[in-house]
Amino acid sequence: MRVVKALVAFMGILIVVGIGLVVYGLSLDKNAPDTSVETNTPTVTPSVPFAGSDNTVAQGALAEFGDVVIYLEEGERLVGYSVDGRHATLHIEGRHGDSARLVIVSLSEKKVLGRILLQQDAQ
């Protein structure tokens, strides 16, 4: 019987010491400096969502690539675009939605790789 009493007393002491360690650990977190405060270091995030992604920065930010000139005919406008890695796809339409085309641009080579012309059947 004395052995059981000694074991119960020992386990009670372990419980009290364990609770004390948990309280001490929580107090360390409160007194720790807040590292989540924003610093003046800018973070690079893409300004547009990447095509086919969940819009995370996992694909990395695009490095500077300079100027790429795309000539638009009169009345054309840029409807939308997407960036996928080192390629950009531009959706360009005419004034009334006619003469639509997709222009694929290589950002690393700074040139137009090709165009896809979208035409409707004349019915």
ABEGO torsion letter per residue (X at the ends): XAAAAAAAAAAAAAAAAAAAAAAAAAAAAAABBBAABBBABBBBBBABBBBGBAGBAAAEBBBBAEBBBBBBBBGBBBABBBBBEABBBBBBBBAAGBGBBBBBBBAAAGBBAEBBBBBBBBX
